């Protein structure tokens, strides 16, 4: 019998592929289904070639096949159906299949077998298999969805960080065998926070979806594009050199730069900073590659944003940033630890005038214990400032200093004063004022014995906020000193506005005042103006007796430096 397509009945929702070499049997079978209430569109085929063609050209709900056909059996039909669609149900309807053959067919994947003289059992069998097929499809769909969610970002549909790092690791392993080079791009949106803060997170999510779709058009088909988290993306450019990778990266920057995001009649311009890292047989891990690309991206931001930077180990900015990032992890560990990694030294000052003698003035200086070494603040403070850890470190230092004053022989009477440094970011810490008051009560500290130091640049960067913070603590009796005075362009103009008690003259002028008349004049002017304002003066970096004598002649109140006292360790005070 030649291949036959019979006309569809009223409701062609069910599609049956009928493998039958007898046209009469096919007609009788479909008539029995129609009488039983099953309406279907069907196609009759009678050769392996026509079966394969029908399975490739159309989607079928069920296959009904005779067992013995010219040149092949139902086992061939089962095999072809499994290859085309593993979930496609197959029912054997035959008058020649024996019990043993039927069992073998069921083991081979047939859902049921029915004798041609018992077509009444065919309709419930079809209905059962259609239901089970639907359940299998829904299960596979759910599994497919879960699998997609496991490896993709739910917002943008891009590969997620976990899967990206897995593929990156595989690529690095391949590179060691093939020697092929690749490029990793780390992308960060520059003004994303403005959109989030102005319009909310729904707007931010929409911006990420729109931009990721636009950037995806530029990324090559074989490359891997991922959202790494927040407004950060990663792209693995496989088999790409630096020259072509930079071209792609600059196209991405241009695409984002020219894009305008509109939300509730507000228009936003966005830019993109991109860091590039080369992946070669020498690349040790995905973590190293991501760290290098991330570092280059930070450098792109530091150099004006909206640009592309290639990671280079010799680049001074990148080396400094790498050092800061290394300290960030170490400092976080130190701040989390129950063991006290921060220790205090103290450096005593010397009174230079009779009016200042009789009281003990000293400054507390923080050090970090790391791997058995004592690390000076110049090594870790820049990283702490860059990554916002200084408020937490300042709180730790305040507690250690208060504990040291209570536990040591340091007297809080007779005008003795203990100086504690505060960073600029701590002045914006809304809870710091309450923290200082609470700790002072806890440790029995007289506020008049504590003087907080802030640098001139910190004070004038947010003058109103600084004045408000100082006023509240001075009302409780605490003192304040302005450190590094003279380093700013308008130092004297701010002096009247700041409610302080001490002025510490920038050591850069003090150190050279004997050789440089200008430095000598600046030190003299700072001292005169401070005294006119009712402030006491402290000269820093006093390294020898000659400078100390010159400062005494000028009427400076206190001297501090290695020529007076070197920093000394305090006894370890438990938190």
N, C-alpha and C positions, 0 to 999 in steps of 0.2 A: 504494500500500500504506500502510495506517495504521501509526503508530508501534507497535512491538512490543517487549515485554520477554520474552525467553525465559528459562526457568528455569535457574538456575546449576547447574553440574555439581558433582561431588564436592568439588573443590578450587578455590574461587573466588578464588585468589590473583591471577590475571591478569584485568584488566578491559579489555574491548575495546568501543569505540564503532564500530558498523558502520553506514556510510552506504550504504544500498542500497534501491532501489525495488522489487526483486523478492524476494518472500518465499521463493520456491523457491531462488534463488541464495544468499540468506542462510543457509538451512538447509543447503544443500550445502556452503557454505564452512565453516560451523562444524562440520559432521560431518567434513570433511576434516581440520580442526585437531585434533579429538578423536581421530580415528584415528591421527594423527601424534604423539599424546602430549601435546598442549597442552590443558589444561582451563581453561576461562575462564568468567567471568560476562560477559555481553554485552548490549548494547542496540542495537536497530535503529531508525534514524531515516531519514527520506526527504525532509526539507524544511529550508530554511535556518533557519527559526524553531525547529524541533525540535532541530536541531544546536546552536544557540546556547543553548537551554534546557538541553540535556543537559550541555554544557560548563560551564555555570554551576552546575548542581546537584550534579555529581559529579566525582570525580577519576578520570581514565582513564589506563591505561598506554600505549595505542596506539589510533590511529584507522585503520580500514581503509575505504576509500571507492571506490565506482565512479567512473568519470570523467564520464560523461554521465548526468545525472539530470533529472527534469522541472523546467525553469526555471533550472537552474544546473549548474555543472560542478565538477570537483575543485579548480579554482583558488579558488572561493568557500570550499570546505571548508578549504583550506590557510590562507586568510586568517583565517577564524574560529578555527581551531586556534591560529595564531600569536598572535592577540589574547588568547586564554584562557590559553595556556601556551606560551611560546616553545620549550620543550624537549620538547613532546609530539610523538612521532614519528608521521608520516602515511605510509601505504603505499597506493598506488593499485592496485586489482585490477579490470581492465576488459577487455572484449573489443573495444572500439571505439576505443581510443586509438592514434593513429599515432605513428611514431618521432619526428617533429618536436614533436608535442604532449607526448610523454613527456619529451623533453629539456627543454622549457620548464617542465614541472611539476617536474622535478628542480631546475632553477635557482630555481623558486619556493619550494622548501623541502621537497618530497616526499623521503622517504628512499629509496624504491624504487618501481618499477612492475612489475606482474606480470600477464601475460595470464590470463584466466579458465580457459583450457584447460591452464595449467601451475601448478596449485595446489601441486604438490610442492615448488616453490621458495619457497612462502609461509612454511612453518614455519621454515626456517633464517633467512629474512629477518626474521621477527618476533623470533626469538631474538637475532639480531645487534643489532637496533634496541633491544631491551629492555636488552641489556648496555651499549650505547653511551649510552642514556638514563640508565642508572644511573651511568655514569662522569660524564656531564654534571651530574647532580644532585649527586654527591659533590664535583665540582669547584666548583660554585656554592656548595655548603654550606661548603666550605673557604674560598672567597673571601669569603663572607658573614661567616664567623667571624673571618677576618683583618681584614676591614674594621671589624667591631665592636670587635675588640681595639685597632685603631688609634685609635679615637675614644672608647673607654670604659675605665674602670678595671676591671681584672680581678677585684678583690676585691669591690667593691660593685655593679658593673654600671652605675654612674653615668657621666656624661660625664667624660672625663679633662681635665687642665689644658690641654693643647694645644688640644683641640677647643673647650673653654670659652672660651679666649682668642680663638680664631678667630671664634666666634659673637658674642662680646662686641664685637670689632672691627667686625663687620658691623652689629651693632645701633647702634654709635656712628655709623657712616657713614650709616645710615638716618635717625638722629635729626637729622643736619644737614639732610636734605632734608624730613623730615616735621615737625620741631619737637616730636615726641612725647618725653615724659620717661619714664625708667625708673629702677629702683633696683637697685643691686648690694649684695648681702649677703656679708660675709666671716665665716665661722663657725669657731670654734676650741673644741675640747673642753678643759675646765679640768683634769680629773683623769685624763686618759688615761695619762700617764706612770706614775701609781700602779698602774694595772692591769697595764701592761707590766712594770714592775719587780717586782711582787708575783707575778704568775701567768704571765708569759712572753708572747711575741709571738703565740702561737696564740690566747690569750685576748684580746689586744688586737685581733687581726683579727676575731674573732667579735663583739666589742663594736662595732667599726666597721660590720660588716654589719647587725647588729640595729638600731643607731641610725639608720643611713642609710635602712633600710626604714621605720622609724617616722616619720622626718622627711619622707620622700617623700610620705607620706599628707597632709601639711599643705600641701606646695607645690602651686601651681595647675598645671593640665594644660599650659598654654602656656608656663610658666616653664622655665628651664634650670637643672638641679640637677647639680652636679659635685663630685667629690672632687679637691681641688687638690694633695693630697699629705699623708702622715702623718695627723694628726687634724684637717686643715683642709679646709673645704668652701666652695664658692661657689654662690650662687643669683642668677640674673638674673631679676628680677621685671619683666616687660615691661608697659609701659603702666600703671605703678603709681605712685601719689603717695606722699609721705612718710608720711602718716597711715595709709594701709592697709598700707604696707610695715612700719611699726612694729608694727601688729597681728599681721601674719604672723610677724615676728621674735620677738615676745613669746610667741606660741603655740609656736614652736619651742623657746624657752627653757623654757617650762612643760612641754612634752612630755619633754624631756631631764631636767629636774629631777625629775619624778615617776617616771621610769624607774629600775628597780633591776636591775643586772647581776649575775647569779649565776654563779660559776665555782668548781667544786670546793668547794661549801659556803661559799664566801666571797661576801659581798654588798657591792656597791660602789654608791655614789651618785655621779652624774656631773652636771656643770652645763655650760652653754654661754655663751660670750661672743660677741657679734655686733657687727660694725661695718657701718654703712650708708654708702653713697656715692651721691649723685644723679648720674644720667647725663642730660646736657642737650646742646643743640647746641654749648655751649662746652667740653664734654669733649674733650680733645685726642687721647687714645689709651687703649687698653685698659690699658696699663701705668700710666697716671696714675690711672685709675679703681680698679684693683686696689690701688695704693699707698694711695690715700685710704681705701678700705674696710679695708685691713689696719691702717692707722694708727688708725682709729676702733676696731677690734677690740682693739688693744693698749691703747687708752685704757679700754675696757670692762674689761679685765683689771686695769689699774692702779686702777680705781675700785671694786674689790671682786669682780669676776667675776660671772657669772650675770646679765648685764644687756645692754642694747642702747644703743649710742652712734652718733649721726649725725656724720659728718665735717663739721667747721666750721673753715675756715681761721683764724678769729679765736680759736679755743680755745687758751689758753696751754699746756695739757698736750699738745695735739696738735702745736702748733708746736715745743715742746721735744722731743717724740718724733721729729718730722720731722727736726729738726736732728741728733739722735742717729743716726737711720737714714742721713742723708746722710754723716755722719762715718764710719759703719761701712764704707760702700763705699770711701771715700777711704783709711781706715786699712788695710783689707785690701789695697788696691792698693800702699800704701806698704810694707807688711810683705812682700809678694811680690816687690817690685822689687829688682833688684841694685843700683840707685842708692840711696845712703843718704839717705832723706828725713828722718830724725831727726837732730837736731843738739843738742849740749850747750852750755849756758851754765853759768857758775859764779858763785856769790855768796859772797864772803869774809865770815867772821865776825871780830869783834874781841874780844880778851881784855880783860876789865874788872878783873881782879884780878891781883896779882903772881904768885900761884901758877899762873895759867893762861897767863901770857905766855911767849913763846919758842917757841911752836908755831903752825903754820899750819892753820887749820880753814876748810874751804869746802864748800859744798853744790852738787852737780851738779843742774841744772834742764834738763828736756827741752823742746825746741821741735820743731815740725813744719814742714818746708819744703813748701809747697803752692802751685802756680801762681805761683811767684816770690815769695810772701809768707812771712813767718815767723809761724806760728800759735802763740799761747800755750797752755799745757796746759789752762787753764780752758775752752777752746773744744771740745777733742776728747776730753779724759779722761772726761767723763760718758758719751758715746756708747761709748767703749771699755769702760768698766766695765759698762754695761748689756748689751752684746753679747759679753762674755767675752773681749775682746782684750787686757786688761791684762797677763796673764802673758807673752804674746809681746812686748809693748812693754817690760815690765820687763827681760826677757832682753836685748833690743836695747840698752837703756840701760846695763845692767851691762857689756856688752861694750864699748860706746863709752866708758864711764867708765874701765874698766881700760886700754883703749887710750890714753886721754888721759893717764892717770897715767904710763904707760910712755913715751909719746912726748914729753911736755912736760918742763918743768924742775921739775915738782912733785916734791919730795923725799918719800920714804917714811920718813925717819928723824926723830929728835927729837920724836916724838909728833905729827907732822903727821897730820891726819885728814881723810878725804874722805867726805862724806855722800851716800848714794844712797837714794832713796825706793823703797819696795816697797809695792805695792797689797795689799789684803786678799785678793783672789783668788789672788795668787801664793803666799800662805802655805799654800794647799791644793794647790799644784803639787808632786806627789810627786817630780818630777825636778829641782826647782830647786836643792836642796842640792848634788847632784852637779854640776849645771851651774856653780854658783858656784865650787866647788872646782876643777873642770877649767879654767875660764877664768882663775882666779887663777894656776894653774900655767903656763898657756899664755902669759900676759902678765907673768909674774914679779912678781906682786903680793904684798906683805907683808900678811897678813890684819889685823894690828894697825893698819894705816893706813886701813882701810875701816870705815865705820860705816853700817849700814843703818837707815833711818828707817821706822817704822810708826806709823800714827795710833792715838790712844787708842781710838777707836771700833772700829777694826779689831782691835786687840789683845784687847779684852774680848768681842768678838762670838763668838769661839771660843777661849777662854782656854787650854785644855789643848793644842790644836793649835799655838797661837802659842808657848807655853812650850817645847814639844818642838822646834819649828823653831829657836827662838833658842838653846836649849841646845846643839844640834848644831853650829851655826856658831860660837858663842862658845868651844866646846871647841877649835876650830881657830884661835882667835885673833881672829876678827872681833868688832866692837863693834856695839851696838844703841842707838838713841835712840827715846824715846817722844815722838811729835810731837803738837801740839795739846793738851797736857796741861791739864786744868782744865775742858774742855768737857763732860765727862761728869758725871752726877749722883753717881757713887760713885768719883770719880777716885782719892782717897787710899786707899780700901780695896783697890784692885788693885795699888797700887804695890809692896807687899811681895812679891807673888806673881811679878812680872815680872822676869826676870834681865836688866836693862838697864844701860847705862853713862851715858847722858845723858838729861836730861829737858828737852824744849823746851816752854816755857810758851806757852800759846795767845795769839797776837798780839792777839786781840780784847780781852783784859784789859790787855795792855801798852800798846796804842795810847791808851787812855783813862785810864791810871792817874794822870795828873796832875790830871784833872778829877773823877774818880770815886773817893772814898775806898774804896768796896767793891772796885773793881778793883785798887786799890793794895794792899789787904789780901790779896786772893787771890794776887797776884804774890809778895808777901812770904811768905805761908804755903807756896806751892808751893816756893819757894826753900829755906825752912828745913827742910821735910820731906824734900826731895831731898837736902840736905846731910846730914841725919840718917841717911839711907839709904845714904850714901856715893856719891851721884851728883853729876855736874856739871850745871849748869843753863845753858840757852841761852834768851834772850828774843827772840822774833820781833817783826817789825813795828816795829822801832826807827827812827823817822822823823826825829828831831832830837836835838840835843845835850842838851836839857833832860831828855828821857826817858832818854837814855844816862847822864846824871849821877845821876838818881834810881835807876836800876838799879845803878849802881856803889855808891851808898850802901847799897843793900839787900844787897850782896854777891853779885850775880849773876855767874856766871863768864864768859859770853860774850854778845855782842849781835849780832843779825843784822837787817838791814833796809836800806831806802833811805837812812837817815841814816848808815849805816856804809859800805856799798858797794852800788852797783847791780849787777844781774846783768850779766856780761860774756861775750862769745862766746869759746869755745875755738877754737883752730885745728882745721879739719876733719880728723878722723881716719878713715882708710879702714877699713872692716870687715875 
